[in-house]
Amino acid sequence: YGNFIDDLRLYVRGGTGGMGYPRLGGEGGRGGDVWFVAQERTTLKSIRDRYPQKRFVAGTGANSSVKALKGEKGKDCEIHVPLGISVLCDDGKEIGELNAAGERFLAARGGLGGSLATNFMPCKGQRRIVHLDLKLIADVGLVGFPNAGKSSLLSKISHAKPEIANYAFTTIQPELGKIMYADYKQISVADLPGLIEGAHANKGMGHKFLKHVERTKQLLLVVDISGFQLSIKTQFRTALETILLLTKELELYKEELLKKPALLAINKMDLPCAKDNLNELMKQLENPQDFLHVLQEEMIPANTLEFKDIIPVSTYTGEGIEELKARIRKSIDEAAEQENEEYRKKKLLLLQTSE
C-alpha cells in the first residue's frame, strides 16, 4: 500500500480524576476526555508520523485543596482525524463515524474526581484500543478489473497523475483526482485498486478496495471492450461477463452498493473490431437476463445494475472523454437536485404538521 494508510490502531485513555479532600468534603476534578475531531487536510499517515507511539492520554484532574475545594477538570486531549473515518473497537464493532469537518467523537471519558461517593478516592479514566478506519469520500468511484484503463481514464479527466503501465496491477493504492469544469465546479473521482474475482471474500485487495466504494456517491464502471483475462491460468471474460462479475462482487460485499447511481464507460474503443464488439454489447445490455447462462451459477448476480448512461471512450485517442465528463456532471447535478427536492418536501411536511 506504500504511503497510503487507511487503518490505524491507537491507544486512548481518559485522565484520572483528582483526589478529594475528606476533612472539608472537597471534590477532586474530573479527568480530561479524549476526543477525535474531523478536520480537512489531515491524513492517518500524518497522525502516525507525529505520534509514533500512537498513545493518547488526557490530563489528570486537579486535587481538591483548602484553596479550591472543587478541583479543576483535567485537560482534554484532541486528535485531528481525516473526514470519512469509522471508529471501531478492538473487536471490530463500529462505535462512531466522522464525516464532516468539525464533527467530534468522544473516544475515552475521564475518570471522576474523589468525592464522598467514592470515599474521596479518584477514579481512573476509560481506556481502550480503537481502530480508525478510513473510507475515501469522493463523488465518483471508478470500479473495474485490473488493466481496464481506470488510471489512464483518471489522468485524462482530472489533474491526477497516477502510475500507469501495461500489466495488471499498477494501482495498489487509491488515487484521488478532481475534474475541473469551465464554471469552476469540481467533482472528485477516486480510482480504486483493481477488483478481482473473489474480492468479496477478501481475495487480492478485496475489502481494502470495496470499503472505499461505500462512501462514493456514484459508481463509474470501466470495462475493456475487448474483454479481460487476469492471467494465463484464469478464464477469459467478455465485456458483458466482466460487467456481470463486477456487479456480483459489489452485491456480495454489500447489496446497497447496487442502489447507487451508476455510469458505464466502455474503454479501448481505438482497438480494431471495437465497434462490432460495442454493437453486440449494447444488444446484450438491453436484455442481460438472456445471456446469464454464459456464467457459472454462483457468479450470476441476483440484480443487474441499471446504468444511467453508457459512454464509449478511448483514453488513447481521447475519444468520448469530454462527453464522459459532461455525463458525470449531469448525473451528479441530477442527484443533488433530487436530494434538495426531498429535503424541501421534508421541511414542508414538518411545517404543516407543526401548524
N, C-alpha and C positions, 0 to 999 in steps of 0.2 A: 504493500500500500504506500510505500515511500513516505513522503512528508505529510500525507493526509491522514488525520486521525478522526475516527467517528465514534470512538468509545473510550471513556476514561474512567478509571476507578479511583475514588477518593475516600479518605477517612475524614469524617466530620464529628466534632464534639462540642456540645454546648458548654458554656462556662460553669464552674462550680459556684454555688451561692456563697454569700459571706456569712461569717459567724454571727450568732445572735448575742445579746447582752443580758444574761439571766437576771442580774440584780435589778435592772430597771425595765425589764420586759422589752428590750430593744430588738428590732428585726434586722437581720443581715440583708444586703442587697441581693436581688436575683442575679444569676449568672447570665452572661450575654448569649444571644442566639446566633446560629449560623444561617445565613441567607444566600440563596442563589438569585442573582439579578440578571435578567436578559438584557444584553447590550449589543448593538450593531458593531460590526468590525472587530469582533472577538472570535478567536478560534480555540478549539480544545488544545491545539498544539501550543498556543501562547500560554495557556494555563499550565501545561506540563513543563514548559521551558522556564516559566517564572517561579513555579513551586515544585521543584523536582521531588521533594518529599511527599507531595500530594496529601498533606495533613493540614486540616484547618480547625483551629481551636479558638473558641470565643473567650472573651475576658472574664475574669473572676469577679463576682460581686463584692462590694466593699463591706468590711466588717462593721457591725454596729458599735458605737462608742458613746461616751458621755456627750461629746460634742454633736454627734449626729446619730440619734437613736435609730433612725431608718437609714440603713446603708444604701449607697447608690448602686444602680444596676450596672453589671459588667458591660464592657464594650462589645457591641455586636461585631461579627465578622461577616463581611460581604464579599462574595465571589462573583465576578462578572463572567457570565457564560454566553455563548452564541445563541441566536434565535433558532428555534426548531429542535429544542432539547427535550428528551424524555428523561425523567429521573426514575431510576429503578433501584429497588432494594437489592441486597446481595443475592436473594433467591430469585431474582428476575421479575418480581412483581412491580408493575408501574405505580408510582406513588404521586407523580406530578408531571406537568408539562409547562414549558415556557416557549410561547410562540411569537409574542410581540415585545418590542423594546419597552423596558420599564417593568415588565411583569416580574413578580417576586415569588419565591418558594421557600418556605421555612424548612431547612434541611435537618437542623438539630436544635432543640429547645434547651435553654439554660436551666440549671437547677434552682430550686427555691432556696432563699436565704434562711438562716436559722431563726426559728420563732418558737413561741410557746407550743405550737402543734408538733414541732419536730424536736422538742426538748432543747431548743436553741442550737442544734447541730445543723450545719448546712447540708443540702442535697447535691449530689453530683449531676452534671448536665447529661442530656441524652447523647449517646454515642452510636454511630453506625457507619457501615461501609456503604457507599452509594455508587451507582454507575451512571455517568452522564452519557446518554445515547443520542447521537446527532442524526437527524434526518434532514436532508437538504430541503430548503423551501425554494421552489422555483415555479414559474408559471407553467413551463412545459418540460416534460421529461422525455428524453429520446430513449426509445426501447427497441432493441433489435439484437439479433445474434452477432457474434464476433464477425468482423470483416464486412458488415453490411454497408459500411461507409458513414457511420454516425459521426466519427471525429471529423472527417472531411466536410460533412454537412455543417457541423457546428462552426468550423473555421470559415465556411463560405457565408453563413447567415449572420455570424456575430463577430466580435473582436477577439474571441478566444483563440489561442494558438496551441491546440493540443498536439501531442506527438502522433505522427501518422506513419504507418508502414504497411507493407502488403502481406503481413502474416496475421494470424487470427487474433492474438491477444496483445494489441498495442496498448489499449486503455486498461489500466489496472486500478485507476483511482478516478473518482467523479471529477468532471470538469464543468465549470460554470461559465457561460457566456451570456452576453446581453445583445439582443437585436435592437439596433437604434433605428428609429423611423425619422422621416423628414420633419415631422412636427414635434420632435424631441421625446416622443413616447418611448419607453424602454420596456422590453419584455425579456425576462431572464429564462435561459434554457440550460438544462442540466444534461450533459452527456454522461450516461451511467454505464459502468463496466458491462461488457457483453454478457448476456444471458447464455446459458447452455441448457440443453435438455436435462431435466432433473434439478434445475436450480431451486425449485420449491423445497426439495429435500436437502438443500444446502450443499449441493454439488457445485464445484467451481467456486464462485463467489456468492452463490445463492442468496442467503439472507442479507449479506452485506450490501448486495446490489438492490434487492427487492424492497428493503425497508425505505430506501430513498424515493422510490416511486410513490409511496404513500402520501407524501406531503406536496407532491406536484399537483397543480390544478388540472392540467390536461396531459394527455399522452400523445406522443407523436411516434408511431411505429415506423421504423426504417427497414425496408426489405430490399434485398438484392433481386432484381428482376430475373436473373439467370439461375436463382436458387442458391442453396447453401450446403456445404459439406465441411464439417469441423476438421475431420482428418480421414485418412485412408480407411481407418477401422470403422468409421461411422457411416451411416446411410446418407445418401444424397437426398436433399429435400427440395421440392419445387417451391416457387414463391408462395403458392396457396398453402402448402403444408407448413411453411415457415410461419405464416400469419396464424394458422390454427394452433401451432405448437406454442407460439408466444402467448396467445390467448389462454391456452391451457396452463402455462406456467404462472401467469398472473392470477388465474382463477384458483389454482391450488394453493397459492400463497395467501390470498385474501380476495374473496368474491367481490367485495365492494370496489376493488380497482377497476372492474369492468363497467362500473356505473359512471366512471369519469368520461368527459367528452374526449373523443379520440380522432386523430387525423392519421392518414396513411401516406407516407412518402415512398414512392417506388423508385429506387435509385439505380444507377448504372444504365441509364437509357441510351448512352452512347455506344453500347456494345452491339455487335451485329445480331440480327434477329430479335432485338429487344422489342420492336414494335409489334411483331407477331405474338410474342410472349405476353405483352401487355393486353392485347385484344382478348387473348384466351383467358387471362387472369380476370379481366373485367367481367367477362361472361360468367366465370366461376363464382365471382363475388356476388353476383345478382342472386344466386341460389346456392350458398355454400353447403347447405344440407345434402345436396345431390352428390357432393364429392367427398363426403366424410368417410366413405368406405376405403379410401386410399390409406387412411391411418389405422394403426392398431387401436383396438377398442379403448385401452387405458389412456390413449393420447387424444381422444376426442373431447373437446371442451363441451360442457353442458350448455353454455350460452355462447353465441358468437358476438364479437364486438361490432357495434354499429358505428361506421366511420362517417363523420360529418362531411369529410372531403377526402378525395383520393387525388394526389398530385404526383405525376411522373416528373422526376428530376434527374439531372446528371451533374454530380459535383465536379466532374472532369471538364465538361464544356460550359457549365453554368446554366444549362437549360432548366427552366422551371423554378429557379431559386427565388427570383423576385415574386413570382406567383405564390410560392410557398410562404414567403414572409407575409404577403398580403392576407393569405388564408388564415395563418396563425393569429394575426392581429384581429381579423374579423371574428374568429372563434372566441378569442379571449374577451373582446368587447361585448359580444352577444351574451356570454356567461355573466359578465359584470352587470349588464343591463337587467338580466333576469334576476340576479341577486338583489339589485336595487328595487326592482318591482315587488319581489317577495317581502322585502323589508318595509316598503311603503304600505303594502296590504296589512302586514302585522301591526304597524303603527295605527292605521285606520281602525282596525279591529279593536285595539286597546282603547282608542279614544271613544269609540262607540259604546264599548262595554262600561267604561268609567262614567260616561254620561248617563 
